[in-house]
Amino acid sequence: MNSSRPYLIRAIHEWILDNEMTPHLLVDMEGEGVDVPAQQGQNGKIVLNISPQAVEGLMLGNDAIGFRARFGGIATDVYVPVAAVLAVYAKENGRGMVFSEDDNAPEPGGGSGRKSGKKPDLKIVK
């Protein structure tokens, strides 16, 4: 199966906007193919405001996220492969989702997601 990460990013982005909050991405700047203004980051990570007021031409694709934004008054094209997104959250309250590295990997064998001889890993959510 394909990674669920791009679908979850789009859904949470929409949910944050529907609640009139400001969506932000936490991005691994050292990820392959990441094109962001390096001087704006810290410790190899950067937080990007992806609200409609902050960006132009936002594209939340299955493989990458792209947009144009101003950093220090300079219009800059930003490109972030979905695999480099570490979290998507609302600035105002921190609600959203943090991704682990294994969220990018397709299921082994490309199949049903079931591991032979093991029960599915499920947990109760209240």
Wavefront OBJ file of the C-alpha trace (Angstrom):
o trace
v 0.000 0.000 0.000
v 1.010 3.616 -0.485
v 2.022 5.700 2.504
v -0.910 7.213 4.387
v 1.161 10.285 5.277
v 0.088 12.578 2.374
v -3.584 11.766 2.963
v -3.288 12.473 6.676
v -1.434 15.735 6.025
v -4.235 16.920 3.710
v -6.961 15.856 6.145
v -5.366 17.496 9.176
v -4.582 20.642 7.161
v -8.266 20.907 6.225
v -9.394 20.178 9.805
v -7.118 22.915 11.178
v -8.428 25.447 8.636
v -12.055 24.427 9.341
v -11.389 25.256 12.999
v -10.031 28.687 12.017
v -6.515 27.932 13.202
v -3.087 28.179 11.554
v -1.606 24.993 10.035
v 2.131 24.469 10.441
v 4.482 21.776 9.183
v 7.568 20.563 10.999
v 10.063 19.506 8.330
v 13.362 17.626 8.410
v 15.585 20.016 6.455
v 18.137 17.270 5.863
v 15.618 15.042 4.071
v 16.342 14.158 0.468
v 14.978 16.733 -1.979
v 13.976 19.324 0.644
v 14.252 22.872 -0.718
v 13.625 25.408 2.063
v 15.529 28.509 3.197
v 18.244 26.936 5.367
v 18.878 30.124 7.355
v 15.326 29.910 8.738
v 15.790 26.469 10.284
v 17.237 25.296 13.551
v 18.844 21.953 14.495
v 18.128 20.526 11.046
v 14.395 21.275 11.278
v 12.154 24.074 10.097
v 8.585 25.072 10.952
v 6.547 26.279 7.986
v 3.283 28.213 8.216
v 1.081 26.813 5.416
v -2.017 28.920 6.030
v -3.680 30.523 2.990
v -2.582 33.950 4.288
v 1.086 32.906 4.430
v 1.564 30.957 1.208
v 0.707 31.161 -2.444
v -0.068 28.209 -4.711
v -0.100 25.543 -1.997
v 0.050 22.052 -3.494
v -0.391 19.140 -1.079
v 0.496 16.229 -3.338
v 1.065 12.536 -2.710
v 4.824 12.875 -3.183
v 5.589 16.450 -2.178
v 4.298 19.738 -0.824
v 5.065 22.909 -2.731
v 4.261 26.597 -2.348
v 5.675 30.109 -2.560
v 6.186 32.150 0.619
v 8.143 35.134 1.895
v 11.113 34.658 4.190
v 12.708 37.867 5.391
v 10.688 39.706 2.745
v 12.067 37.573 -0.101
v 9.624 35.482 -2.132
v 10.867 31.881 -2.096
v 9.686 28.649 -3.699
v 9.486 25.840 -1.152
v 9.513 22.132 -1.970
v 9.152 19.442 0.697
v 8.922 15.740 -0.117
v 6.138 14.232 2.000
v 8.682 11.863 3.582
v 10.434 14.876 5.169
v 7.276 16.070 6.982
v 7.679 15.237 10.666
v 4.414 16.783 11.898
v 1.393 18.846 10.904
v -0.280 20.838 13.670
v -2.225 23.957 14.644
v -0.030 26.813 15.869
v -2.588 27.956 18.415
v -2.926 24.743 20.429
v -0.413 22.236 19.043
v -3.141 19.767 18.024
v -2.337 17.684 14.968
v -0.204 14.665 14.140
v 3.437 13.689 14.528
v 4.772 11.110 12.079
v 7.331 8.415 12.750
v 9.910 7.421 10.157
v 8.213 4.084 9.426
v 5.013 5.894 8.343
v 6.639 6.282 4.907
v 7.381 2.637 4.257
v 4.938 0.622 2.194
v 3.814 -2.636 3.770
v 6.245 -5.519 3.212
v 5.153 -7.758 0.366
v 3.000 -4.930 -0.977
v -0.068 -6.720 0.279
v -2.734 -6.689 2.898
v -0.668 -5.228 5.704
v -0.970 -8.438 7.739
v 2.174 -10.055 9.000
v 2.192 -13.809 8.767
v 1.333 -15.548 12.016
v 0.813 -12.340 14.002
v -2.317 -10.602 15.175
v -2.836 -7.072 13.899
v -1.460 -4.332 16.143
v -4.601 -2.607 17.360
v -5.258 -0.406 20.350
v -8.367 1.088 21.927
v -8.755 4.823 21.385
v -11.045 6.644 23.810
l 1 2 3 4 5 6 7 8 9 10 11 12 13 14 15 16 17 18 19 20 21 22 23 24 25 26 27 28 29 30 31 32 33 34 35 36 37 38 39 40 41 42 43 44 45 46 47 48 49 50 51 52 53 54 55 56 57 58 59 60 61 62 63 64 65 66 67 68 69 70 71 72 73 74 75 76 77 78 79 80 81 82 83 84 85 86 87 88 89 90 91 92 93 94 95 96 97 98 99 100 101 102 103 104 105 106 107 108 109 110 111 112 113 114 115 116 117 118 119 120 121 122 123 124 125 126
